[in-house]
Amino acid sequence: MSKESNDSSNFLTIEQNNLSTLDFEKAYKLCTEALSGYYKSIWNGIQMDVSKYIDNQNLRQYTEKKITSQHNLFLKNNLTSNQIKEIKIGAEKVDYVEGQNNSFYLKLNARITKEVGTYAEPTEFLVQNLNGKLVIVDWYTSGKDSYDSTIRGGNQNINNPYIWNEREWVDKIKQ
């Protein structure tokens, strides 16, 4: 597997301790870059440095397991020879969620063009400011047979930026 760079300086916030609506473009870039890296990792075998996008250890471990599981499944079924040629990502919904700790909610639609065929699926993200850096605090792909819907369950509401800190919930996911 080849490896991508780990330059997270592109995701610095305008203010050190606050999320601003002016951080939206960087939050969008963070999510599209992470999602593109994810698809290239599971299909093309390009190693993804998840820590560039995610700080929470539980979410990082889950995402790494998700990548490994999906890539191994595709290897087992001889699907990795059909490489990704292009990924187009558009925003279906973007919200600035105000509260005790402001966050961005992004629902992105990815269209993946492979050497043979295409497919599309929606993915939801929550992004927050952590010490002046944008980080993904939750990430859920809601496709019918997606890893997330299989492991986490269908019809999730992606609105809790602290879910990966809830020990009982995390332990249930790890089972």
N, C-alpha and C positions, 0 to 999 in steps of 0.2 A: 504494500500500500504506500502511495506517496502521501506526503504530509503538507497541509496548508500552513500559512504563517499565523502567528499569534499576536498580531498588532491590534490591540483593543483601543488604541488612542482615538480611533474614529468614533467611538461611542461615549465620549465625555459629554457631560451635561453642561448647560449654560451656567447654572448655579451649582455650587458644591453640595448643598444640603437640601435642594428643592427640585422637584420636577416641574418644568415649565411647558406650556403649550408650544413654545419655540423649539423644544427638543423632539417634536414629532418626526421630522425628517430623519433624524439620526435613529430614532426608535424603529421607524419603518425599515431603514437600511439594516439595522441590527437583525430584525426578524427575517427579512428577505435573504440576507447573507447566511444566517443560520439555517434557514429552510433549504436553500440551494446546497449548502454544505452537507446537510442531512441526506438529500436525494443523491448527491454525487458519491457519498460514502456508502449508502446501502446498495446502489446499483453499479457504480464504477470502481468501488474499492478504494476511494481516496479517503485517507484517515482524516477525521474531523476533530479538532481540538475544542471540545464542548466548553471548556473553562473560559474560552474567549467570550462566550455569550451568556453563560449561566454561572452564578456564584454559589447557589444553594447546593450543598453536597448531595442531598437526597435526590433532587431533580437532575443533577449532573449524572449520578449513578444510574438513575432510571433511563435517562436519554442514552447513555453509553450502552446500557443493556439492550435498549430498543434498537439501536444501530447494529449492534453485533447480532442480535436475533434476526433482524430483517435481512442483513447481508448473508448470514449463514443459510437462511431459508432460500434465498435466491440462488446461492451457490449450489445448494443441495438439489434444486430443481433446474439447474443449468440455465438460469435466466440472466446471469451477469454478463454474458457475451453480447447481449442487446443493450449497448451503452446509451447513456443519455447524451443527446446532442444539444438540447436547448431546454431551458427552464424559464417560463414566463410567470411572473407573480403579480397579481393585482390586488388591491384592497377592496374588499366588499363592505367592510364597516370599520370605522376607527372612532374610538371615544376617548376623551380625556376624563378620567374618573377622579373626581375630587373627593377628598376625605382626609382621615388622619394621615394616611400616606398615599399621596396621589399616584395614579398609575395610568398607563395607556392600555386600552383593550384594542387589539387588532384582529380582525378576521380576514385572513388572506386566502385567495384562491390561487393554487399553483396548477399550471398546465405543463406537464412534462412530456417533451417530445424525445422519443428514443429512436434508435436506428430503424426499428420497425414498430410503428404504432405510437399512440399517445394516450395519456390518461390525465385526469384532473382530480384534485381533492382539496377540500377546505381545511385550513388549520387556524386555530385560535391561539393568541398569545396575550399574556399580561407582562408589561414591562414597567420597571420602577427604577428610580435613582438610588444607587448604593454608593455613598461616599463620592459623588461626582461622576459616576460611571453608570450608563444604562445597562441593565441586566434583565434577562428573561426570568420571571418568577413563576410562570406556568406556561405550558405549551401542550396543546391537545389537537390531534388530527382526528376528525370525526367521521372518516369514511367507514362504511358498513363493516368491512373486514380489516380495518386498520388495527395496528398493534395497540394503540391507545384505547379504542373502543372494546377490544378483546380483554385487555388487562384492567383498565380503569372502569369499564362499563360504558354503555351508550348514554346519550342524552345528558352529558355533563354540562353544568353551568360553570364556565370559566370566569369566575368573578372573585375568587379568594386568593389574594397574593400571598397568603401565609399557609396555604394548604400543605406545602412540602415541609413545613415545620411541625405539623400535627403528627406526632409519633404514632398514634393509633391508626390513622388513615394510611400513613406511609407503610406501616407494618402489614396492613391488610393488602396493599398493592404488591408488596414483596413476596407474598405467599405463593 
